[in-house]
Amino acid sequence: MKVKINIQVLSVWIILAFMGLYIIFIKPQLTAELDACYNALTATYFFISLVIAWIISRSDFDIFEPIVMLLALYMAIFVYRPIVDIINNDYYTFGVNPMNGCVKSCIIICVSVLAFCVGYYNYFKVGSRIIPDSHENQGEKVYDELSELEKHHITKIALYIWIVSAALSILNLIISGKSIAYIFSLGTNGLVADDSTSSGIAALTYFAYSMLAPWLYICICSKSRLLKIITTVTMLCIFIVRGTRIVLLIMITAPILYYYNSRKKRPKLVAVLIGCVLVLMFMSVMQMMRYGIRTGAGVETGVASEGLFTNVFDSDLTTYKQFYAIVAAYPSTYEFTFGRAMILQTILTMIPRAIWPGKPEAVITSVITNAVNETAAISGMASPGIGEYYFEFGVIGCVVCMFILGVIFHKWKMLYVNNPSLKSCIEYGVLYGLIFQIITRTSTASCVYQYLFSVIPILIICNSAKKFEERISS
């Protein structure tokens, strides 16, 4: 591994060092417990900063690779937000003080990040044997190599899949109590049932992910501007009414990632900063709209709250509180769940409750009830992804699962590194948004099905395109 040091790398080093000194100097007068927490958070900051300084100095560093998002989110969730909340005395969650789990949590985070890096950079050969780097993309075509007939065929198959997925997603919204008029007017017209918070049939919610890749194929391969507009507007209506931010985030980031990866280009720092601001602005508007629409209140046209822009991902950043509470409660008071969430729940997720009324509730519900209280569980409070690894198998579970996650994320990175074909660039563009969900939310079961419903349409389209190519060339 070669090391590169340039002005940009040196600038990041200086910023990280300056922020570390700032954290030290702004430390307020605290109680003994909070003082220990603040010191642990400061140590965690410097540890993650050293990892960041190391990876950006590597010759194979890429701004779009998964480890960048993981470290950025870990810094935000497990360092930035806890420090801010300690300073503002805002660290309670539903009346419970979770800070007795802070120091141990910081140690778990540092060890887990190290395990992730070991898996991500394949320092153990076992990592490459689990999921070897794929070279199958080398036989796939880039967009410019496709004939007009192939582009037309891809558009047709993508449109078929998109129509089926959109229809099932709309059906699920109707089952949950929203009328067609309500969906496509974004809550300004139409009817909505009293029980508008119903989520419909859980299995149907995943078809929202099946629209993403076909839509991207349509936007890239189709010549019809009208088709692109119709599919885009329809998806926005469905996603906004559904109230799921992750699919909206993927809609924004996937085309951007495809553009740069397919051209082997990278944006300048100014472009990245402007892009982040624009994404925050868009997500702020969606945050203002989605709750009222999802619950049947319609679009709230009033002035946005003062903290809306800064609190777009507030519910994600504050999940550290539940993680601390879980670490404090398990295994000292409650036993680990040993696979009931990551394994059993994954198997049972797709079974409708209408068929099995006695289907077990999500494991995280009982975990949050035990660690915090029932009110927090009913309110839907979640923990970061690492929280599930912990309450399932303890510290060992965090280390092993983060190592495996590093191997998987390395595999995803190699999608566009080995050969930036049309398939690999679209697949990575869609999967990149799922990284946010995997890191910030406790649900391996949901992430597994989000992945499958995102990738299967790509496999269908590519398999059909390959057979079509063989047919026209024979």
C-alpha positions as CSV (number, residue, x, y, z in Angstrom):
1,M,0.0,0.0,0.0
2,K,1.5,3.3,-1.1
3,V,0.9,6.5,0.8
4,K,0.0,9.8,-0.9
5,I,0.4,13.2,0.8
6,N,-0.9,16.3,-1.0
7,I,-2.4,19.6,0.0
8,Q,-5.9,18.2,0.4
9,V,-4.7,15.3,2.6
10,L,-2.6,17.7,4.7
11,S,-5.5,20.0,5.0
12,V,-7.7,17.2,6.4
13,W,-5.0,16.3,8.9
14,I,-4.8,19.9,10.1
15,I,-8.6,20.2,10.4
16,L,-8.8,16.9,12.4
17,A,-6.1,18.1,14.7
18,F,-7.7,21.5,15.2
19,M,-11.1,19.9,15.9
20,G,-9.5,17.6,18.5
21,L,-7.9,20.5,20.3
22,Y,-11.2,22.4,20.1
23,I,-13.1,19.5,21.7
24,I,-10.5,19.5,24.6
25,F,-10.6,23.3,25.2
26,I,-14.5,23.6,25.1
27,K,-14.9,20.9,27.8
28,P,-17.2,22.4,30.5
29,Q,-17.4,21.6,34.2
30,L,-19.0,18.2,34.5
31,T,-20.0,15.7,37.1
32,A,-17.7,12.7,37.6
33,E,-19.8,10.4,35.4
34,L,-20.1,12.9,32.5
35,D,-16.4,13.9,32.8
36,A,-15.5,10.2,32.2
37,C,-17.9,10.1,29.3
38,Y,-16.5,13.3,27.8
39,N,-12.9,11.9,28.1
40,A,-14.0,8.6,26.5
41,L,-15.7,10.5,23.6
42,T,-12.5,12.6,23.1
43,A,-10.4,9.5,22.9
44,T,-12.8,8.0,20.4
45,Y,-12.6,11.2,18.3
46,F,-8.8,10.9,18.1
47,F,-9.0,7.2,17.4
48,I,-11.4,7.6,14.5
49,S,-9.4,10.7,13.3
50,L,-6.3,8.6,13.1
51,V,-8.2,6.0,11.0
52,I,-9.5,8.8,8.7
53,A,-6.0,10.3,8.4
54,W,-4.7,6.8,7.5
55,I,-7.3,5.9,4.9
56,I,-7.2,9.3,3.0
57,S,-3.4,8.9,2.8
58,R,-3.7,5.5,1.0
59,S,-3.1,5.5,-2.7
60,D,-6.3,3.6,-3.3
61,F,-8.5,6.0,-1.4
62,D,-11.7,7.1,-3.1
63,I,-14.2,9.7,-1.8
64,F,-17.1,7.4,-2.9
65,E,-16.0,4.2,-1.2
66,P,-18.2,2.8,1.6
67,I,-15.6,3.3,4.5
68,V,-15.9,7.0,4.0
69,M,-19.6,7.0,4.8
70,L,-19.1,4.6,7.7
71,L,-16.4,6.7,9.4
72,A,-18.4,9.9,8.8
73,L,-21.5,8.5,10.3
74,Y,-19.7,7.0,13.2
75,M,-18.0,10.3,13.9
76,A,-21.4,12.1,13.8
77,I,-23.3,9.5,15.8
78,F,-20.8,8.4,18.4
79,V,-18.6,11.5,18.9
80,Y,-20.2,14.8,17.6
81,R,-23.7,14.3,18.8
82,P,-22.9,12.9,22.3
83,I,-20.5,15.7,23.0
84,V,-23.0,18.4,21.8
85,D,-25.7,16.8,24.0
86,I,-23.4,16.6,27.1
87,I,-22.6,20.3,26.7
88,N,-26.3,21.2,26.2
89,N,-27.4,18.8,29.0
90,D,-29.7,17.0,26.5
91,Y,-28.6,13.4,26.8
92,Y,-31.6,11.9,28.4
93,T,-33.9,9.6,26.3
94,F,-37.5,9.3,27.4
95,G,-36.6,10.3,31.0
96,V,-33.7,7.8,31.2
97,N,-30.1,8.7,31.6
98,P,-28.1,6.3,29.3
99,M,-24.7,7.7,30.0
100,N,-23.6,4.9,32.3
101,G,-23.1,2.9,29.1
102,C,-21.0,5.6,27.4
103,V,-17.4,4.5,28.3
104,K,-18.0,0.9,27.5
105,S,-19.7,1.9,24.3
106,C,-16.8,4.0,23.2
107,I,-14.4,1.1,23.6
108,I,-16.8,-1.2,21.6
109,I,-16.9,1.4,18.8
110,C,-13.1,1.7,18.6
111,V,-12.6,-2.0,18.6
112,S,-15.4,-2.5,16.0
113,V,-14.0,0.2,13.7
114,L,-10.6,-1.6,13.8
115,A,-12.3,-5.0,13.0
116,F,-14.1,-3.3,10.1
117,C,-10.9,-2.0,8.7
118,V,-9.2,-5.4,8.9
119,G,-12.1,-6.9,6.9
120,Y,-12.4,-4.0,4.5
121,Y,-8.7,-4.0,3.5
122,N,-8.4,-7.8,3.5
123,Y,-5.6,-8.1,6.1
124,F,-6.7,-11.6,6.8
125,K,-6.8,-13.9,3.7
126,V,-9.9,-15.5,5.1
127,G,-11.7,-12.2,4.1
128,S,-10.9,-12.8,0.4
129,R,-12.0,-16.4,0.6
130,I,-15.3,-15.5,2.2
131,I,-16.2,-13.1,-0.7
132,P,-13.5,-12.9,-3.3
133,D,-13.1,-9.8,-5.5
134,S,-15.4,-10.3,-8.5
135,H,-13.9,-10.0,-12.0
136,E,-17.2,-11.0,-13.7
137,N,-17.9,-7.3,-14.5
138,Q,-15.0,-7.3,-17.0
139,G,-17.3,-9.0,-19.5
140,E,-20.1,-6.5,-19.2
141,K,-20.6,-3.5,-21.4
142,V,-20.4,0.2,-20.6
143,Y,-23.2,2.4,-21.9
144,D,-21.3,3.6,-25.0
145,E,-20.9,-0.1,-26.2
146,L,-24.6,-0.7,-26.2
147,S,-26.4,-0.7,-29.6
148,E,-29.7,1.2,-30.0
149,L,-31.6,-2.1,-30.0
150,E,-30.0,-3.2,-26.8
151,K,-30.8,0.1,-25.1
152,H,-34.4,-0.2,-26.3
153,H,-34.6,-3.8,-24.9
154,I,-33.1,-2.8,-21.6
155,T,-35.6,0.1,-21.3
156,K,-38.5,-2.2,-22.1
157,I,-37.6,-4.8,-19.4
158,A,-36.8,-2.1,-16.9
159,L,-40.2,-0.5,-17.5
160,Y,-42.0,-3.8,-17.0
161,I,-40.3,-4.3,-13.6
162,W,-40.9,-0.7,-12.7
163,I,-44.6,-0.9,-13.5
164,V,-45.1,-4.0,-11.4
165,S,-43.1,-2.6,-8.5
166,A,-44.9,0.8,-8.6
167,A,-48.3,-0.9,-8.8
168,L,-47.6,-3.1,-5.7
169,S,-46.2,0.0,-3.9
170,I,-49.4,2.0,-4.7
171,L,-51.5,-1.0,-3.7
172,N,-49.8,-1.1,-0.3
173,L,-50.5,2.6,0.2
174,I,-54.2,2.0,-0.7
175,I,-54.3,-0.8,1.8
176,S,-52.9,1.5,4.5
177,G,-55.8,3.9,3.9
178,K,-54.7,6.4,1.2
179,S,-56.6,7.0,-1.9
180,I,-55.1,7.4,-5.4
181,A,-56.0,11.0,-5.4
182,Y,-54.4,11.5,-2.0
183,I,-51.1,9.8,-3.2
184,F,-50.7,11.8,-6.4
185,S,-51.8,15.1,-5.0
186,L,-49.3,14.7,-2.1
187,G,-52.1,14.9,0.4
188,T,-53.8,18.0,-0.9
189,N,-56.8,16.1,-2.3
190,G,-58.5,12.8,-1.9
191,L,-59.4,10.6,1.0
192,V,-57.4,9.0,3.8
193,A,-58.6,6.5,6.3
194,D,-58.7,7.3,10.0
195,D,-56.1,4.6,10.6
196,S,-53.7,6.4,8.3
197,T,-50.6,5.4,10.2
198,S,-51.0,1.7,9.2
199,S,-48.0,0.5,7.2
200,G,-50.0,-1.8,5.0
201,I,-48.5,-5.2,4.2
202,A,-44.8,-5.3,5.3
203,A,-43.7,-7.5,2.4
204,L,-45.1,-5.0,-0.1
205,T,-43.1,-2.1,1.3
206,Y,-39.9,-3.6,-0.1
207,F,-41.1,-3.1,-3.7
208,A,-40.2,0.6,-3.3
209,Y,-36.6,-0.6,-3.6
210,S,-37.4,-2.6,-6.7
211,M,-38.2,0.6,-8.6
212,L,-34.9,2.3,-8.1
213,A,-32.6,0.4,-10.4
214,P,-35.2,0.1,-13.2
215,W,-35.8,3.8,-13.0
216,L,-32.1,4.5,-13.3
217,Y,-31.9,2.2,-16.3
218,I,-34.8,4.1,-17.9
219,C,-33.2,7.4,-17.2
220,I,-29.9,6.3,-18.8
221,C,-31.1,4.1,-21.7
222,S,-34.5,5.6,-22.8
223,K,-34.8,8.4,-25.3
224,S,-38.3,9.3,-24.1
225,R,-38.1,12.4,-21.9
226,L,-41.8,12.0,-21.1
227,L,-41.2,8.5,-19.7
228,K,-38.4,9.7,-17.5
229,I,-40.6,12.5,-16.1
230,I,-43.5,10.2,-15.5
231,T,-41.5,7.5,-13.7
232,T,-39.6,10.1,-11.6
233,V,-42.7,12.1,-10.5
234,T,-44.6,8.8,-9.7
235,M,-41.7,7.6,-7.6
236,L,-41.5,10.9,-5.7
237,C,-45.2,10.8,-4.9
238,I,-45.0,7.2,-3.7
239,F,-41.9,7.7,-1.6
240,I,-43.0,11.0,-0.1
241,V,-46.4,9.6,0.9
242,R,-44.8,6.4,2.2
243,G,-42.5,8.6,4.3
244,T,-39.3,6.6,3.9
245,R,-36.3,8.8,3.6
246,I,-33.8,6.1,2.5
247,V,-35.4,5.6,-0.9
248,L,-35.5,9.4,-1.5
249,L,-31.8,9.5,-0.5
250,I,-31.0,6.8,-3.0
251,M,-32.9,8.6,-5.7
252,I,-30.7,11.6,-5.2
253,T,-27.3,9.9,-4.8
254,A,-27.6,7.0,-7.3
255,P,-27.6,9.1,-10.4
256,I,-24.7,11.2,-9.1
257,L,-22.6,8.1,-8.3
258,Y,-23.4,6.6,-11.7
259,Y,-22.4,9.8,-13.5
260,Y,-18.9,10.0,-11.8
261,N,-18.2,6.2,-11.6
262,S,-19.1,5.5,-15.3
263,R,-16.9,8.4,-16.4
264,K,-14.1,7.6,-13.9
265,K,-14.2,11.1,-12.6
266,R,-14.4,12.6,-9.2
267,P,-16.0,15.9,-8.1
268,K,-14.0,18.7,-6.7
269,L,-14.2,19.5,-3.0
270,V,-16.4,22.6,-3.7
271,A,-18.8,20.5,-5.7
272,V,-19.0,17.9,-2.9
273,L,-19.8,20.7,-0.3
274,I,-22.4,22.3,-2.6
275,G,-23.9,18.9,-3.2
276,C,-24.2,18.1,0.5
277,V,-25.9,21.4,1.1
278,L,-28.4,20.8,-1.7
279,V,-29.2,17.3,-0.4
280,L,-29.8,18.7,3.1
281,M,-32.1,21.3,1.7
282,F,-34.1,18.8,-0.3
283,M,-34.3,16.4,2.6
284,S,-35.3,19.3,4.9
285,V,-38.3,20.0,2.6
286,M,-39.2,16.3,2.6
287,Q,-38.9,16.2,6.4
288,M,-41.4,19.0,6.6
289,M,-43.8,17.3,4.2
290,R,-43.6,13.6,4.9
291,Y,-44.9,13.3,8.4
292,G,-48.2,15.1,7.7
293,I,-48.7,13.3,4.4
294,R,-47.9,9.9,5.9
295,T,-50.2,10.3,8.8
296,G,-53.0,11.8,6.8
297,A,-52.7,15.4,7.8
298,G,-51.7,16.5,4.3
299,V,-48.9,18.9,3.3
300,E,-48.1,21.5,6.0
301,T,-47.6,24.7,4.2
302,G,-46.6,26.8,7.2
303,V,-43.1,28.1,8.0
304,A,-40.6,25.4,8.7
305,S,-39.4,25.1,12.2
306,E,-36.2,26.9,13.1
307,G,-34.1,23.7,13.5
308,L,-35.5,21.8,10.5
309,F,-32.4,22.2,8.3
310,T,-30.0,21.0,11.0
311,N,-32.3,18.3,12.3
312,V,-33.0,16.4,9.1
313,F,-31.1,13.4,10.4
314,D,-31.6,14.2,14.0
315,S,-33.4,10.8,14.7
316,D,-30.4,9.0,13.2
317,L,-27.7,10.9,15.2
318,T,-29.4,10.5,18.5
319,T,-29.6,6.7,18.2
320,Y,-26.4,6.6,20.3
321,K,-28.6,7.1,23.4
322,Q,-30.4,3.8,22.8
323,F,-27.1,2.1,22.1
324,Y,-25.6,3.3,25.4
325,A,-28.7,2.1,27.2
326,I,-28.5,-1.3,25.5
327,V,-24.8,-1.6,26.5
328,A,-25.6,-0.7,30.1
329,A,-28.5,-3.3,30.3
330,Y,-27.0,-6.2,28.4
331,P,-25.8,-8.6,29.7
332,S,-25.8,-7.2,33.3
333,T,-29.6,-7.2,33.6
334,Y,-30.8,-9.1,30.5
335,E,-29.4,-12.0,28.4
336,F,-28.3,-11.5,24.8
337,T,-30.8,-12.6,22.2
338,F,-28.4,-14.9,20.3
339,G,-29.7,-14.7,16.8
340,R,-33.4,-14.0,17.3
341,A,-33.1,-10.7,15.5
342,M,-30.5,-11.2,12.9
343,I,-31.4,-14.8,11.9
344,L,-34.9,-15.8,13.0
345,Q,-36.5,-12.4,12.3
346,T,-34.9,-12.3,8.9
347,I,-36.5,-15.7,8.1
348,L,-39.9,-14.6,9.4
349,T,-40.1,-11.1,8.0
350,M,-41.8,-11.9,4.8
351,I,-44.6,-13.9,6.5
352,P,-47.7,-11.7,6.6
353,R,-49.2,-11.3,10.0
354,A,-52.6,-12.0,8.4
355,I,-51.4,-15.5,7.8
356,W,-49.7,-15.9,11.1
357,P,-51.4,-13.7,13.7
358,G,-49.0,-14.9,16.4
359,K,-45.9,-13.8,14.5
360,P,-43.4,-12.6,17.0
361,E,-42.9,-8.8,17.3
362,A,-39.6,-7.3,16.3
363,V,-36.9,-8.1,18.7
364,I,-35.7,-4.5,18.9
365,T,-39.1,-3.6,20.5
366,S,-38.4,-5.8,23.6
367,V,-34.8,-4.7,23.7
368,I,-35.7,-1.0,23.8
369,T,-38.3,-1.7,26.4
370,N,-35.8,-3.4,28.6
371,A,-33.0,-0.9,28.0
372,V,-35.0,2.3,28.1
373,N,-38.7,1.9,28.7
374,E,-42.0,0.9,27.0
375,T,-42.7,4.4,25.9
376,A,-39.5,4.6,23.9
377,A,-40.3,1.2,22.3
378,I,-43.8,2.3,21.3
379,S,-42.4,5.5,19.9
380,G,-40.3,3.5,17.5
381,M,-36.9,4.4,19.0
382,A,-34.1,2.6,17.2
383,S,-30.4,1.8,17.8
384,P,-27.6,2.0,15.3
385,G,-26.7,-1.2,13.4
386,I,-23.9,-2.0,15.8
387,G,-26.5,-2.1,18.6
388,E,-28.1,-5.2,17.1
389,Y,-24.7,-6.9,16.8
390,Y,-24.2,-6.2,20.5
391,F,-27.6,-7.2,22.0
392,E,-27.4,-10.4,19.8
393,F,-23.9,-11.6,20.6
394,G,-22.1,-9.0,22.8
395,V,-18.7,-7.5,22.1
396,I,-17.6,-10.6,20.2
397,G,-20.7,-10.1,18.0
398,C,-19.7,-6.5,17.3
399,V,-16.1,-7.5,16.3
400,V,-17.2,-10.4,14.1
401,C,-20.1,-8.7,12.4
402,M,-18.1,-5.5,11.7
403,F,-15.3,-7.6,10.2
404,I,-17.9,-9.3,7.9
405,L,-19.4,-5.9,7.1
406,G,-16.0,-4.7,6.1
407,V,-15.6,-7.7,3.8
408,I,-19.0,-7.0,2.2
409,F,-18.4,-3.3,1.8
410,H,-15.0,-4.1,0.1
411,K,-16.9,-6.3,-2.3
412,W,-19.3,-3.5,-3.1
413,K,-16.4,-1.1,-3.7
414,M,-14.9,-3.5,-6.2
415,L,-18.1,-3.3,-8.3
416,Y,-16.9,-0.1,-9.9
417,V,-13.2,-0.5,-9.3
418,N,-12.8,-3.7,-11.3
419,N,-14.7,-2.4,-14.3
420,P,-17.2,0.5,-14.4
421,S,-19.8,-1.2,-16.6
422,L,-23.4,-0.1,-16.8
423,K,-24.5,-2.8,-14.5
424,S,-21.8,-2.3,-11.8
425,C,-22.2,1.5,-11.7
426,I,-26.0,1.3,-11.4
427,E,-25.7,-1.5,-8.8
428,Y,-23.2,0.4,-6.7
429,G,-25.2,3.6,-7.0
430,V,-28.3,1.9,-5.5
431,L,-26.3,0.0,-2.8
432,Y,-24.4,3.0,-1.7
433,G,-27.6,4.5,-0.2
434,L,-28.3,1.3,1.7
435,I,-25.0,1.8,3.5
436,F,-26.6,4.7,5.4
437,Q,-29.4,2.4,6.5
438,I,-27.2,-0.5,7.5
439,I,-25.1,1.8,9.7
440,T,-27.8,4.0,11.3
441,R,-30.6,1.5,11.9
442,T,-30.9,-1.7,13.8
443,S,-32.5,-4.3,11.5
444,T,-30.5,-6.8,9.7
445,A,-33.7,-8.4,8.5
446,S,-34.9,-5.2,6.8
447,C,-31.4,-4.6,5.3
448,V,-31.3,-8.1,3.8
449,Y,-34.6,-7.6,2.0
450,Q,-33.8,-4.1,1.0
451,Y,-30.7,-5.5,-0.6
452,L,-32.5,-8.3,-2.4
453,F,-35.3,-6.2,-3.7
454,S,-32.7,-3.6,-4.9
455,V,-30.4,-6.1,-6.7
456,I,-32.8,-8.7,-8.1
457,P,-34.2,-6.3,-10.8
458,I,-30.6,-5.6,-11.9
459,L,-30.0,-9.3,-12.3
460,I,-33.2,-9.8,-14.3
461,I,-32.4,-6.9,-16.6
462,C,-28.8,-7.9,-17.2
463,N,-29.8,-11.6,-17.8
464,S,-32.5,-10.5,-20.3
465,A,-30.1,-8.1,-22.0
466,K,-27.4,-10.8,-22.3
467,K,-29.9,-13.3,-23.9
468,F,-31.1,-10.5,-26.2
469,E,-27.5,-9.8,-27.3
470,E,-26.9,-13.4,-28.0
471,R,-30.1,-13.6,-30.1
472,I,-29.4,-10.6,-32.3
473,S,-25.7,-11.6,-32.8
474,S,-26.5,-15.2,-33.9
